[in-house]
Amino acid sequence: MKPLLVNRLVTPEERPKYGIFLACIASIFLICALDIADGADVRENVLYVFPLAVLALHSKDIAQVLIGSAVTCGCALFTLISYQLPLAAKIVEGFISLSSYVLIVVLARTTRENHLESLRLATLDPLTGLLNRRGFEAVADLEILRQKRYAGVFSLVCVDLAGLKILNDSQGQSAGDYAVNLVADLLRWNIGPADSAARIGADEFVILMPNTHKAECAATCAKITADIEKKMTAVGFPIAASTGCATFEQAPDSTADALHSVALAMQVAKAAAQTAG
């Protein structure tokens, strides 16, 4: 339990934490009260760096960090004035405290931005900018958890490109990369703001669509197929897309099970198209 708590405390998250903001502000005022009560003999002003560091590390809103910094400086200045010390000592101590607060905020914000950027890069496909498999699994896991808790429905669309290897062999890797990016752009155009598109393989894409029923999912699937065929024909690439969709009115056991279901749906659709052809 303790390692988990410490890990959460020192690991920044993308979502804003208003509870952390309020707790840090309360801690700053508590330190101020203790500092005043103890007087100049025991100075707790160094303790301000702890709530200030936590606030700067976790808060998404820079305004919260500025408010916390202002409150910290105000409390530190108030207690410093109350000390029975020579003016020169107060000036020196005030400068040292202010410098330490600025340094801790800068270090914490830099750590936060570097950590979140590393997470972002770890969950995105470097070629297309879509989610990669890891990023998609994280999003899908949350959607499955939401459905288990609140019910509802969500759908998946799977897109498989046939002919990408032939294009790479005949026209080079750059042509294949261009084709993959064209598909990624088409997926972005065909999904809503709440949907998530991912590239989970060299020639395989998947779309998660929350609150989307079977008919709407099938329509999106058909439009994506037609758009890819039209675009690839226009640029002269020998690529065809196979798509499949699956709608989940009850939560699947896992993201792997959901992906397996939509892959089977794609295989059935592909077999039906070959039979019809």
C-alpha positions as CSV (number, residue, x, y, z in Angstrom):
1,M,0.0,0.0,0.0
2,K,2.7,2.5,1.0
3,P,4.8,2.0,-2.2
4,L,1.7,2.5,-4.3
5,L,0.8,5.7,-2.4
6,V,4.3,7.0,-2.8
7,N,4.3,6.1,-6.5
8,R,1.0,8.0,-7.1
9,L,2.3,10.9,-5.2
10,V,5.5,11.3,-7.3
11,T,4.0,10.4,-10.7
12,P,2.2,13.2,-12.5
13,E,-1.0,12.6,-14.3
14,E,-2.6,14.3,-17.3
15,R,-6.0,14.9,-15.6
16,P,-6.3,17.8,-13.2
17,K,-6.5,17.0,-9.5
18,Y,-8.5,19.6,-7.7
19,G,-8.3,17.6,-4.5
20,I,-4.5,17.8,-4.6
21,F,-4.7,21.6,-5.1
22,L,-6.9,22.0,-2.1
23,A,-4.8,19.7,0.0
24,C,-1.6,21.5,-0.9
25,I,-3.1,24.9,-0.1
26,A,-4.3,23.6,3.3
27,S,-0.9,22.2,4.0
28,I,0.7,25.6,3.2
29,F,-1.6,27.3,5.7
30,L,-0.9,24.6,8.3
31,I,2.9,25.1,7.9
32,C,2.4,28.8,8.2
33,A,0.4,28.4,11.5
34,L,3.0,26.1,12.9
35,D,5.8,28.4,11.9
36,I,4.1,31.4,13.6
37,A,3.4,29.3,16.7
38,D,7.1,28.1,17.1
39,G,8.6,31.6,16.4
40,A,12.1,32.3,15.2
41,D,13.7,29.5,17.2
42,V,12.2,26.7,15.1
43,R,11.7,27.7,11.4
44,E,9.4,25.5,9.3
45,N,9.6,27.6,6.2
46,V,11.7,24.9,4.4
47,L,8.6,22.7,4.6
48,Y,6.8,24.8,2.1
49,V,8.7,23.1,-0.7
50,F,6.9,19.8,-0.2
51,P,3.3,20.9,-0.9
52,L,4.6,23.4,-3.5
53,A,6.4,20.5,-5.3
54,V,3.4,18.2,-5.2
55,L,1.2,21.0,-6.6
56,A,3.5,21.9,-9.4
57,L,4.0,18.2,-10.3
58,H,0.3,17.2,-10.4
59,S,-1.6,20.3,-11.4
60,K,-2.5,20.6,-15.1
61,D,-3.7,24.2,-14.7
62,I,-0.8,26.6,-14.4
63,A,-3.1,29.1,-12.6
64,Q,-3.3,26.7,-9.7
65,V,0.5,26.6,-9.5
66,L,0.7,30.4,-9.6
67,I,-1.9,30.6,-6.8
68,G,-0.1,28.1,-4.7
69,S,3.2,29.9,-5.3
70,A,1.6,33.2,-4.3
71,V,0.1,31.8,-1.2
72,T,3.4,30.2,-0.2
73,C,5.3,33.4,-0.7
74,G,2.7,35.4,1.2
75,C,2.8,33.0,4.1
76,A,6.6,32.8,4.2
77,L,6.8,36.6,4.1
78,F,4.2,37.0,6.8
79,T,6.1,34.7,9.2
80,L,9.4,36.1,8.3
81,I,8.2,39.6,9.2
82,S,7.0,38.3,12.5
83,Y,10.5,37.0,13.5
84,Q,12.6,39.1,15.8
85,L,15.5,39.2,13.5
86,P,17.8,42.0,12.0
87,L,16.5,43.4,8.8
88,A,19.6,42.2,6.9
89,A,18.9,38.6,8.1
90,K,15.3,38.8,7.1
91,I,16.3,40.0,3.6
92,V,18.9,37.2,3.1
93,E,16.5,34.6,4.4
94,G,13.7,35.8,2.3
95,F,15.8,35.8,-0.8
96,I,17.0,32.2,-0.1
97,S,13.4,31.0,0.5
98,L,12.1,32.7,-2.6
99,S,14.9,31.2,-4.7
100,S,14.2,27.7,-3.3
101,Y,10.5,28.0,-4.1
102,V,11.1,29.1,-7.7
103,L,13.6,26.3,-8.2
104,I,11.3,23.6,-6.9
105,V,8.5,24.8,-9.1
106,V,10.6,24.9,-12.2
107,L,12.1,21.4,-11.5
108,A,8.6,19.9,-10.7
109,R,7.0,21.4,-13.8
110,T,9.9,20.3,-16.0
111,T,9.6,16.8,-14.6
112,R,5.9,16.8,-15.2
113,E,6.2,17.9,-18.8
114,N,9.0,15.4,-19.6
115,H,7.0,12.5,-18.0
116,L,3.8,13.3,-19.9
117,E,5.7,13.7,-23.1
118,S,7.3,10.3,-22.6
119,L,3.9,8.8,-22.0
120,R,2.5,10.4,-25.1
121,L,5.3,9.1,-27.3
122,A,5.0,5.7,-25.7
123,T,1.3,5.5,-26.7
124,L,1.4,6.9,-30.2
125,D,2.4,5.4,-33.5
126,P,5.4,7.4,-34.7
127,L,4.4,7.2,-38.4
128,T,0.8,8.2,-38.3
129,G,0.4,9.9,-34.9
130,L,-2.5,7.6,-34.1
131,L,-2.6,5.5,-31.0
132,N,-0.4,2.5,-31.0
133,R,-1.4,-0.9,-29.6
134,R,-0.4,0.1,-26.1
135,G,-2.3,3.4,-26.3
136,F,-5.3,1.7,-27.7
137,E,-5.4,-1.0,-25.1
138,A,-5.3,1.7,-22.3
139,V,-8.3,3.5,-23.9
140,A,-10.2,0.3,-24.5
141,D,-9.6,-1.0,-21.0
142,L,-11.1,2.2,-19.6
143,E,-14.1,1.9,-22.0
144,I,-14.7,-1.7,-20.9
145,L,-14.4,-0.7,-17.2
146,R,-16.9,2.1,-17.9
147,Q,-19.4,-0.3,-19.5
148,K,-19.1,-2.8,-16.7
149,R,-19.9,-0.1,-14.2
150,Y,-22.5,1.9,-16.0
151,A,-23.7,-0.4,-18.9
152,G,-24.2,1.1,-22.3
153,V,-22.7,0.1,-25.6
154,F,-19.6,0.6,-27.7
155,S,-18.4,-0.6,-31.1
156,L,-15.1,-1.5,-32.7
157,V,-14.1,-1.2,-36.4
158,C,-11.1,-3.2,-37.7
159,V,-9.3,-2.2,-40.9
160,D,-6.8,-4.5,-42.6
161,L,-4.8,-3.3,-45.7
162,A,-4.1,-5.9,-48.4
163,G,-1.3,-5.1,-50.8
164,L,0.9,-2.9,-48.6
165,K,3.9,-5.3,-48.8
166,I,3.5,-5.4,-52.6
167,L,3.6,-1.6,-52.6
168,N,6.7,-1.5,-50.4
169,D,8.5,-4.0,-52.6
170,S,7.6,-2.3,-55.9
171,Q,7.7,1.4,-55.1
172,G,9.7,1.6,-51.9
173,Q,9.1,2.1,-48.2
174,S,8.3,5.8,-48.6
175,A,5.3,4.9,-50.8
176,G,4.1,2.4,-48.2
177,D,4.4,5.0,-45.5
178,Y,2.5,7.5,-47.6
179,A,-0.3,5.0,-48.1
180,V,-0.5,4.2,-44.4
181,N,-0.7,8.0,-43.6
182,L,-3.4,8.4,-46.2
183,V,-5.4,5.7,-44.4
184,A,-4.8,7.3,-41.0
185,D,-6.1,10.6,-42.3
186,L,-9.2,9.0,-43.7
187,L,-9.9,7.4,-40.3
188,R,-9.5,10.7,-38.6
189,W,-12.1,12.2,-41.0
190,N,-14.6,9.4,-40.4
191,I,-14.6,9.3,-36.6
192,G,-16.2,11.5,-34.0
193,P,-14.4,13.5,-31.3
194,A,-15.1,10.8,-28.7
195,D,-13.8,8.0,-30.9
196,S,-10.2,6.7,-30.8
197,A,-8.3,5.4,-33.9
198,A,-5.2,3.3,-33.6
199,R,-2.6,1.6,-35.7
200,I,-2.0,-1.8,-34.0
201,G,0.0,-3.5,-36.7
202,A,2.0,-2.6,-39.9
203,D,-1.2,-2.8,-42.0
204,E,-3.9,-3.1,-39.3
205,F,-6.0,-0.3,-37.8
206,V,-8.8,-0.3,-35.2
207,I,-11.4,2.3,-34.1
208,L,-13.1,2.4,-30.8
209,M,-16.5,4.2,-30.8
210,P,-18.2,4.7,-27.5
211,N,-22.0,4.9,-27.4
212,T,-22.2,3.6,-31.0
213,H,-24.8,1.0,-32.0
214,K,-24.5,-1.7,-34.6
215,A,-26.2,0.2,-37.5
216,E,-24.1,3.3,-37.0
217,C,-20.9,1.2,-36.7
218,A,-21.8,-0.7,-39.9
219,A,-22.4,2.6,-41.8
220,T,-19.0,3.9,-40.6
221,C,-17.3,0.7,-41.6
222,A,-18.8,0.8,-45.1
223,K,-17.8,4.5,-45.6
224,I,-14.3,3.8,-44.5
225,T,-14.0,0.9,-47.0
226,A,-15.3,3.0,-49.8
227,D,-13.1,6.0,-49.0
228,I,-10.0,3.9,-48.8
229,E,-10.7,2.3,-52.1
230,K,-11.4,5.6,-53.8
231,K,-8.2,7.2,-52.4
232,M,-5.9,4.3,-53.3
233,T,-7.3,4.2,-56.8
234,A,-6.8,7.9,-57.2
235,V,-3.1,7.7,-56.2
236,G,-2.5,4.4,-58.1
237,F,-1.7,2.2,-55.2
238,P,-2.5,-1.5,-55.3
239,I,-4.1,-1.5,-51.9
240,A,-7.5,-2.8,-50.8
241,A,-9.1,-2.5,-47.4
242,S,-11.0,-5.2,-45.6
243,T,-13.1,-4.0,-42.7
244,G,-15.1,-5.6,-39.9
245,C,-17.2,-4.2,-37.1
246,A,-18.4,-5.5,-33.7
247,T,-20.8,-4.0,-31.3
248,F,-20.7,-4.8,-27.6
249,E,-23.9,-4.3,-25.6
250,Q,-22.4,-6.2,-22.8
251,A,-18.8,-5.7,-21.7
252,P,-16.3,-8.2,-23.0
253,D,-14.0,-9.8,-20.6
254,S,-10.9,-7.9,-21.9
255,T,-9.6,-5.8,-24.7
256,A,-8.0,-8.9,-26.2
257,D,-11.4,-10.6,-26.4
258,A,-12.9,-7.5,-28.0
259,L,-10.2,-7.4,-30.6
260,H,-10.6,-11.1,-31.3
261,S,-14.3,-10.6,-31.9
262,V,-13.9,-7.8,-34.3
263,A,-11.1,-9.7,-36.1
264,L,-13.5,-12.6,-36.6
265,A,-16.1,-10.2,-37.9
266,M,-13.6,-8.9,-40.4
267,Q,-12.7,-12.4,-41.6
268,V,-16.4,-13.2,-42.1
269,A,-16.9,-10.0,-44.0
270,K,-13.8,-10.7,-46.2
271,A,-15.0,-14.3,-46.9
272,A,-18.5,-13.0,-47.9
273,A,-17.0,-10.4,-50.2
274,Q,-14.8,-13.0,-51.9
275,T,-17.8,-15.3,-52.3
276,A,-19.9,-12.5,-53.8
277,G,-17.1,-11.6,-56.1
